[in-house]
Amino acid sequence: MSIQVRCINKSDRQNPHERIKNIGGTNADGGRWKLSEDAAIAGMKSGQYDFYTEVNNVRARVIIAIHLGREYLKTERDGLSPDNLLALPECP
């Protein structure tokens, strides 16, 4: 199941290099959901989740990347700057 990510939380919102703490979105019934980055990564690895973003009608798949031995979330190359995952608004 493909799930759209509509918001994120970062520990330092203004720092473009700060890690994402949570991703979130809206369920079909209008309710909100939010997962920690670690839970999202675990769900992606198990095949439970397949996330994407859509910004300015550009859809990009969320993938797991590794930097300095640590896994994190980002989108596939989407041609946008900054990465459209990082450009999403803050989750409530």
N, C-alpha and C positions, 0 to 999 in steps of 0.2 A: 504494500500500500504506500503510495506517494503522499507525503505530508508537507504542506507548505509552512515554512518558517516565516513568521511575520514580525518577530521582535527578538531582541537579545538583551542580556545583561552582561556588563563588563565591570571589573573591579575599578577601573579608571576610564570612564566614558570618553574623555578627551584624548587619551593616549591610543593612537592607532595600532600600537604593538602589544597592548595589554590583552591578556587572555579573556576569552568568552567564558562566563560562569554558567549562564543558562541560555537556552533557546526556547521560544514559545510560539504560540499561534492560537487559532480559533478552531474549535470543533464544528462539525456540521450542524449541531444543535445551537451554536452560538456561544457555548461555554468556552472558557479559556483553558489552555494546557501550557505547562512549563516543565522542562526537563533540565537537569544539570548537564553540563557538557560530558561528564563521565558517563552518565546514564544514556545519553544520546549515542555516544560512541559505542557503548556495550550493545545497545539495541541495533545499531547499524551492523555491527560485526555478527550478531546472531541472525540477521536477516529480518528482524521484527520491524525495523524502521528504514525508510528510504526518504530522505528529506530533500527539499528544493527551496529556492527562493525565486521570487518574481519581482523585479524592479524595472519600472519603465518598459513593461511588456517584454523584458528579457528574462527568460527562465534559465536558471543555473542549478545544477545538481550539487548538493552538499556532500563533500567527501572528507575522509580522514587523512590528514597529513601528519608528518613527523618532523619535528625540529628539535635538535639537541637531545634526541632520544625520547621526547615527550609527544604524545599524540594530541592533536587539536583538530577543530573543525574549520573548514574553509569551503569556498565554492570552486568548482572547476573553472578554468580560465573563461571569463565571461566578457572580456573586453572593457569592463567598467573599472573605474578607479575612484574611490577605493573599492576593494572587494565588496560586492553587494551584500554579503552576509554582515559585514561590519558596518555597513551603512544603514541597516535596519534600525527602527526606533527602539527605545528602551521598553522592556516588558514591564507591565505593572506588578 
